[in-house]
Amino acid sequence: MKSEKLSITPADRVLEVKEYYFSRRLREIAELNAKGADIISLGIGGPDRPPHPEVIATLAEEAAKPGNHSYQPYVGLPALRKAMADWYEKWYGVTLNPDTEIQPLIGSKEGILHVSLAFLNPGDGVLVPNPGYPTYSSVSRLAQAEIYNYDLTEDNGWLPDFDALEKLPLDKIKLMWINYPHMPTGTPATIELFEKIVAFGKKHNIVIAHDNPYSFILNDEPLSLLQIAGAKDIAIEMNSMSKSHNMAGWRVGMLASNPTFINWILKVKSNIDSGQFKPVMLAAAKGLAAGKEWYDEVNEVYASRRKVAEEIMTTLGCSFNPSQKGLFLWGRIPDGCESSEALADKVLYDASVFITPGFIFGSNGDRYIRISLCATEENMRRALDRINNMKK
């Protein structure tokens, strides 16, 4: 019997997005390593060191309790929300009601989806930075929103050009993504910048969504958008324990805003996931209570690695701003290089070192590369040696 040929196609939204760059690239690297390549990865921003010992001890202790394995509240444990509020008060000077102004997240990447689905109807406009985190664009496409890229350039210090923003059809735009300290450029936040952004959002009735996972990495002055008077009226801030607390695989993030916005986002989130593992939440609360010595120790390690990353950039003939903050080093490739992708490919195939080409963050990143600090100093020096040998 001849089988009938089926004609099944995915939803249009699936055709609007590509597999995440790092998903594709890491699969290729795994194949190369299986053939004996021994590639050193300086691409992904995934901390390679463990969380605070008390975090791990709390997880083990709580996971051993028979009653801790059931579903948990969609809004997270009260103990975790209080720890998040206390953390904001201690480090940013921002007062939040833990019952109504905080929503724990299974990582901020999921939070980007929750926010987008809560605020964007098909066809609504969303402001996305170029260069910027690729997930802002891909999730906006999944939400069937219309993307308006706003340029960030080295000449303008990688800051928004508010005169250019005013020329966009702002009556169509409902949401704006910002991210400072900025990924991938490392541009730090300033109170002046945040004041301008809040004023812009209020003027045009645009929700400002600030993605803030890097404010504690190589940064002596962590800032929050919510420090600005009246910001909570139109702003949402996401934060993450992935980078600042070495808990990337634990999937613990948070979102802070006014109670109305939190409630709308919860409506979306509660229909998508079923909360987090109770021992993970209790361990996260312990991590948020860490003192200044924890952040100092983390940054001491990153500072040493950063010096090697700067040597790698110099060896490749790239220029960079030494005032960058965060988990990466962003550098401009030499004028003689064809593109960031071509340079990254050369380093991968000729030196067995994976660095990130800037084009994946948007067209304004094409003449740049990014080096992650999430490799041991020993491996970073091995990478430097390989690149030096490659250039001979």
Secondary structure as a PSIPRED ss2 file (coil, helix, strand):
# PSIPRED VFORMAT (PSIPRED V4.0)

   1 M C   1.000  0.000  0.000
   2 K C   1.000  0.000  0.000
   3 S C   1.000  0.000  0.000
   4 E C   1.000  0.000  0.000
   5 K C   1.000  0.000  0.000
   6 L C   1.000  0.000  0.000
   7 S C   1.000  0.000  0.000
   8 I C   1.000  0.000  0.000
   9 T C   1.000  0.000  0.000
  10 P C   1.000  0.000  0.000
  11 A C   1.000  0.000  0.000
  12 D H   0.000  1.000  0.000
  13 R H   0.000  1.000  0.000
  14 V H   0.000  1.000  0.000
  15 L H   0.000  1.000  0.000
  16 E C   1.000  0.000  0.000
  17 V C   1.000  0.000  0.000
  18 K C   1.000  0.000  0.000
  19 E C   1.000  0.000  0.000
  20 Y C   1.000  0.000  0.000
  21 Y H   0.000  1.000  0.000
  22 F H   0.000  1.000  0.000
  23 S H   0.000  1.000  0.000
  24 R H   0.000  1.000  0.000
  25 R H   0.000  1.000  0.000
  26 L H   0.000  1.000  0.000
  27 R H   0.000  1.000  0.000
  28 E H   0.000  1.000  0.000
  29 I H   0.000  1.000  0.000
  30 A H   0.000  1.000  0.000
  31 E H   0.000  1.000  0.000
  32 L H   0.000  1.000  0.000
  33 N H   0.000  1.000  0.000
  34 A H   0.000  1.000  0.000
  35 K C   1.000  0.000  0.000
  36 G C   1.000  0.000  0.000
  37 A C   1.000  0.000  0.000
  38 D C   1.000  0.000  0.000
  39 I C   1.000  0.000  0.000
  40 I E   0.000  0.000  1.000
  41 S E   0.000  0.000  1.000
  42 L C   1.000  0.000  0.000
  43 G C   1.000  0.000  0.000
  44 I C   1.000  0.000  0.000
  45 G C   1.000  0.000  0.000
  46 G C   1.000  0.000  0.000
  47 P C   1.000  0.000  0.000
  48 D C   1.000  0.000  0.000
  49 R C   1.000  0.000  0.000
  50 P C   1.000  0.000  0.000
  51 P C   1.000  0.000  0.000
  52 H C   1.000  0.000  0.000
  53 P H   0.000  1.000  0.000
  54 E H   0.000  1.000  0.000
  55 V H   0.000  1.000  0.000
  56 I H   0.000  1.000  0.000
  57 A H   0.000  1.000  0.000
  58 T H   0.000  1.000  0.000
  59 L H   0.000  1.000  0.000
  60 A H   0.000  1.000  0.000
  61 E H   0.000  1.000  0.000
  62 E H   0.000  1.000  0.000
  63 A H   0.000  1.000  0.000
  64 A C   1.000  0.000  0.000
  65 K C   1.000  0.000  0.000
  66 P H   0.000  1.000  0.000
  67 G H   0.000  1.000  0.000
  68 N H   0.000  1.000  0.000
  69 H C   1.000  0.000  0.000
  70 S C   1.000  0.000  0.000
  71 Y C   1.000  0.000  0.000
  72 Q C   1.000  0.000  0.000
  73 P C   1.000  0.000  0.000
  74 Y C   1.000  0.000  0.000
  75 V C   1.000  0.000  0.000
  76 G C   1.000  0.000  0.000
  77 L C   1.000  0.000  0.000
  78 P H   0.000  1.000  0.000
  79 A H   0.000  1.000  0.000
  80 L H   0.000  1.000  0.000
  81 R H   0.000  1.000  0.000
  82 K H   0.000  1.000  0.000
  83 A H   0.000  1.000  0.000
  84 M H   0.000  1.000  0.000
  85 A H   0.000  1.000  0.000
  86 D H   0.000  1.000  0.000
  87 W H   0.000  1.000  0.000
  88 Y H   0.000  1.000  0.000
  89 E H   0.000  1.000  0.000
  90 K H   0.000  1.000  0.000
  91 W H   0.000  1.000  0.000
  92 Y H   0.000  1.000  0.000
  93 G C   1.000  0.000  0.000
  94 V C   1.000  0.000  0.000
  95 T C   1.000  0.000  0.000
  96 L C   1.000  0.000  0.000
  97 N C   1.000  0.000  0.000
  98 P C   1.000  0.000  0.000
  99 D C   1.000  0.000  0.000
 100 T C   1.000  0.000  0.000
 101 E C   1.000  0.000  0.000
 102 I E   0.000  0.000  1.000
 103 Q E   0.000  0.000  1.000
 104 P E   0.000  0.000  1.000
 105 L E   0.000  0.000  1.000
 106 I C   1.000  0.000  0.000
 107 G C   1.000  0.000  0.000
 108 S H   0.000  1.000  0.000
 109 K H   0.000  1.000  0.000
 110 E H   0.000  1.000  0.000
 111 G H   0.000  1.000  0.000
 112 I H   0.000  1.000  0.000
 113 L H   0.000  1.000  0.000
 114 H H   0.000  1.000  0.000
 115 V H   0.000  1.000  0.000
 116 S H   0.000  1.000  0.000
 117 L H   0.000  1.000  0.000
 118 A H   0.000  1.000  0.000
 119 F H   0.000  1.000  0.000
 120 L C   1.000  0.000  0.000
 121 N C   1.000  0.000  0.000
 122 P C   1.000  0.000  0.000
 123 G C   1.000  0.000  0.000
 124 D C   1.000  0.000  0.000
 125 G E   0.000  0.000  1.000
 126 V E   0.000  0.000  1.000
 127 L E   0.000  0.000  1.000
 128 V E   0.000  0.000  1.000
 129 P E   0.000  0.000  1.000
 130 N E   0.000  0.000  1.000
 131 P C   1.000  0.000  0.000
 132 G C   1.000  0.000  0.000
 133 Y C   1.000  0.000  0.000
 134 P H   0.000  1.000  0.000
 135 T H   0.000  1.000  0.000
 136 Y H   0.000  1.000  0.000
 137 S H   0.000  1.000  0.000
 138 S H   0.000  1.000  0.000
 139 V H   0.000  1.000  0.000
 140 S H   0.000  1.000  0.000
 141 R H   0.000  1.000  0.000
 142 L H   0.000  1.000  0.000
 143 A C   1.000  0.000  0.000
 144 Q C   1.000  0.000  0.000
 145 A C   1.000  0.000  0.000
 146 E E   0.000  0.000  1.000
 147 I E   0.000  0.000  1.000
 148 Y E   0.000  0.000  1.000
 149 N E   0.000  0.000  1.000
 150 Y E   0.000  0.000  1.000
 151 D E   0.000  0.000  1.000
 152 L C   1.000  0.000  0.000
 153 T C   1.000  0.000  0.000
 154 E H   0.000  1.000  0.000
 155 D H   0.000  1.000  0.000
 156 N H   0.000  1.000  0.000
 157 G C   1.000  0.000  0.000
 158 W C   1.000  0.000  0.000
 159 L C   1.000  0.000  0.000
 160 P C   1.000  0.000  0.000
 161 D C   1.000  0.000  0.000
 162 F H   0.000  1.000  0.000
 163 D H   0.000  1.000  0.000
 164 A H   0.000  1.000  0.000
 165 L H   0.000  1.000  0.000
 166 E C   1.000  0.000  0.000
 167 K C   1.000  0.000  0.000
 168 L C   1.000  0.000  0.000
 169 P C   1.000  0.000  0.000
 170 L H   0.000  1.000  0.000
 171 D H   0.000  1.000  0.000
 172 K H   0.000  1.000  0.000
 173 I E   0.000  0.000  1.000
 174 K E   0.000  0.000  1.000
 175 L E   0.000  0.000  1.000
 176 M E   0.000  0.000  1.000
 177 W E   0.000  0.000  1.000
 178 I E   0.000  0.000  1.000
 179 N C   1.000  0.000  0.000
 180 Y C   1.000  0.000  0.000
 181 P C   1.000  0.000  0.000
 182 H C   1.000  0.000  0.000
 183 M C   1.000  0.000  0.000
 184 P C   1.000  0.000  0.000
 185 T C   1.000  0.000  0.000
 186 G C   1.000  0.000  0.000
 187 T C   1.000  0.000  0.000
 188 P C   1.000  0.000  0.000
 189 A C   1.000  0.000  0.000
 190 T C   1.000  0.000  0.000
 191 I H   0.000  1.000  0.000
 192 E H   0.000  1.000  0.000
 193 L H   0.000  1.000  0.000
 194 F H   0.000  1.000  0.000
 195 E H   0.000  1.000  0.000
 196 K H   0.000  1.000  0.000
 197 I H   0.000  1.000  0.000
 198 V H   0.000  1.000  0.000
 199 A H   0.000  1.000  0.000
 200 F H   0.000  1.000  0.000
 201 G H   0.000  1.000  0.000
 202 K H   0.000  1.000  0.000
 203 K H   0.000  1.000  0.000
 204 H H   0.000  1.000  0.000
 205 N C   1.000  0.000  0.000
 206 I C   1.000  0.000  0.000
 207 V E   0.000  0.000  1.000
 208 I E   0.000  0.000  1.000
 209 A E   0.000  0.000  1.000
 210 H E   0.000  0.000  1.000
 211 D E   0.000  0.000  1.000
 212 N C   1.000  0.000  0.000
 213 P C   1.000  0.000  0.000
 214 Y C   1.000  0.000  0.000
 215 S C   1.000  0.000  0.000
 216 F C   1.000  0.000  0.000
 217 I C   1.000  0.000  0.000
 218 L C   1.000  0.000  0.000
 219 N C   1.000  0.000  0.000
 220 D C   1.000  0.000  0.000
 221 E C   1.000  0.000  0.000
 222 P C   1.000  0.000  0.000
 223 L C   1.000  0.000  0.000
 224 S C   1.000  0.000  0.000
 225 L H   0.000  1.000  0.000
 226 L H   0.000  1.000  0.000
 227 Q H   0.000  1.000  0.000
 228 I C   1.000  0.000  0.000
 229 A C   1.000  0.000  0.000
 230 G C   1.000  0.000  0.000
 231 A H   0.000  1.000  0.000
 232 K H   0.000  1.000  0.000
 233 D H   0.000  1.000  0.000
 234 I C   1.000  0.000  0.000
 235 A E   0.000  0.000  1.000
 236 I E   0.000  0.000  1.000
 237 E E   0.000  0.000  1.000
 238 M E   0.000  0.000  1.000
 239 N E   0.000  0.000  1.000
 240 S E   0.000  0.000  1.000
 241 M H   0.000  1.000  0.000
 242 S H   0.000  1.000  0.000
 243 K H   0.000  1.000  0.000
 244 S H   0.000  1.000  0.000
 245 H C   1.000  0.000  0.000
 246 N C   1.000  0.000  0.000
 247 M C   1.000  0.000  0.000
 248 A H   0.000  1.000  0.000
 249 G H   0.000  1.000  0.000
 250 W H   0.000  1.000  0.000
 251 R C   1.000  0.000  0.000
 252 V C   1.000  0.000  0.000
 253 G E   0.000  0.000  1.000
 254 M E   0.000  0.000  1.000
 255 L E   0.000  0.000  1.000
 256 A E   0.000  0.000  1.000
 257 S C   1.000  0.000  0.000
 258 N C   1.000  0.000  0.000
 259 P H   0.000  1.000  0.000
 260 T H   0.000  1.000  0.000
 261 F H   0.000  1.000  0.000
 262 I H   0.000  1.000  0.000
 263 N H   0.000  1.000  0.000
 264 W H   0.000  1.000  0.000
 265 I H   0.000  1.000  0.000
 266 L H   0.000  1.000  0.000
 267 K H   0.000  1.000  0.000
 268 V H   0.000  1.000  0.000
 269 K H   0.000  1.000  0.000
 270 S C   1.000  0.000  0.000
 271 N C   1.000  0.000  0.000
 272 I C   1.000  0.000  0.000
 273 D C   1.000  0.000  0.000
 274 S C   1.000  0.000  0.000
 275 G C   1.000  0.000  0.000
 276 Q C   1.000  0.000  0.000
 277 F C   1.000  0.000  0.000
 278 K H   0.000  1.000  0.000
 279 P H   0.000  1.000  0.000
 280 V H   0.000  1.000  0.000
 281 M H   0.000  1.000  0.000
 282 L H   0.000  1.000  0.000
 283 A H   0.000  1.000  0.000
 284 A H   0.000  1.000  0.000
 285 A H   0.000  1.000  0.000
 286 K H   0.000  1.000  0.000
 287 G H   0.000  1.000  0.000
 288 L H   0.000  1.000  0.000
 289 A C   1.000  0.000  0.000
 290 A C   1.000  0.000  0.000
 291 G C   1.000  0.000  0.000
 292 K H   0.000  1.000  0.000
 293 E H   0.000  1.000  0.000
 294 W H   0.000  1.000  0.000
 295 Y H   0.000  1.000  0.000
 296 D H   0.000  1.000  0.000
 297 E H   0.000  1.000  0.000
 298 V H   0.000  1.000  0.000
 299 N H   0.000  1.000  0.000
 300 E H   0.000  1.000  0.000
 301 V H   0.000  1.000  0.000
 302 Y H   0.000  1.000  0.000
 303 A H   0.000  1.000  0.000
 304 S H   0.000  1.000  0.000
 305 R H   0.000  1.000  0.000
 306 R H   0.000  1.000  0.000
 307 K H   0.000  1.000  0.000
 308 V H   0.000  1.000  0.000
 309 A H   0.000  1.000  0.000
 310 E H   0.000  1.000  0.000
 311 E H   0.000  1.000  0.000
 312 I H   0.000  1.000  0.000
 313 M H   0.000  1.000  0.000
 314 T H   0.000  1.000  0.000
 315 T H   0.000  1.000  0.000
 316 L C   1.000  0.000  0.000
 317 G C   1.000  0.000  0.000
 318 C C   1.000  0.000  0.000
 319 S E   0.000  0.000  1.000
 320 F C   1.000  0.000  0.000
 321 N C   1.000  0.000  0.000
 322 P C   1.000  0.000  0.000
 323 S C   1.000  0.000  0.000
 324 Q C   1.000  0.000  0.000
 325 K C   1.000  0.000  0.000
 326 G C   1.000  0.000  0.000
 327 L C   1.000  0.000  0.000
 328 F E   0.000  0.000  1.000
 329 L E   0.000  0.000  1.000
 330 W E   0.000  0.000  1.000
 331 G E   0.000  0.000  1.000
 332 R E   0.000  0.000  1.000
 333 I C   1.000  0.000  0.000
 334 P C   1.000  0.000  0.000
 335 D C   1.000  0.000  0.000
 336 G C   1.000  0.000  0.000
 337 C C   1.000  0.000  0.000
 338 E C   1.000  0.000  0.000
 339 S C   1.000  0.000  0.000
 340 S H   0.000  1.000  0.000
 341 E H   0.000  1.000  0.000
 342 A H   0.000  1.000  0.000
 343 L H   0.000  1.000  0.000
 344 A H   0.000  1.000  0.000
 345 D H   0.000  1.000  0.000
 346 K H   0.000  1.000  0.000
 347 V H   0.000  1.000  0.000
 348 L H   0.000  1.000  0.000
 349 Y H   0.000  1.000  0.000
 350 D H   0.000  1.000  0.000
 351 A H   0.000  1.000  0.000
 352 S C   1.000  0.000  0.000
 353 V E   0.000  0.000  1.000
 354 F E   0.000  0.000  1.000
 355 I C   1.000  0.000  0.000
 356 T E   0.000  0.000  1.000
 357 P E   0.000  0.000  1.000
 358 G H   0.000  1.000  0.000
 359 F H   0.000  1.000  0.000
 360 I H   0.000  1.000  0.000
 361 F H   0.000  1.000  0.000
 362 G C   1.000  0.000  0.000
 363 S H   0.000  1.000  0.000
 364 N H   0.000  1.000  0.000
 365 G H   0.000  1.000  0.000
 366 D C   1.000  0.000  0.000
 367 R C   1.000  0.000  0.000
 368 Y E   0.000  0.000  1.000
 369 I E   0.000  0.000  1.000
 370 R E   0.000  0.000  1.000
 371 I E   0.000  0.000  1.000
 372 S E   0.000  0.000  1.000
 373 L C   1.000  0.000  0.000
 374 C C   1.000  0.000  0.000
 375 A C   1.000  0.000  0.000
 376 T C   1.000  0.000  0.000
 377 E H   0.000  1.000  0.000
 378 E H   0.000  1.000  0.000
 379 N H   0.000  1.000  0.000
 380 M H   0.000  1.000  0.000
 381 R H   0.000  1.000  0.000
 382 R H   0.000  1.000  0.000
 383 A H   0.000  1.000  0.000
 384 L H   0.000  1.000  0.000
 385 D H   0.000  1.000  0.000
 386 R H   0.000  1.000  0.000
 387 I H   0.000  1.000  0.000
 388 N H   0.000  1.000  0.000
 389 N H   0.000  1.000  0.000
 390 M H   0.000  1.000  0.000
 391 K H   0.000  1.000  0.000
 392 K C   1.000  0.000  0.000
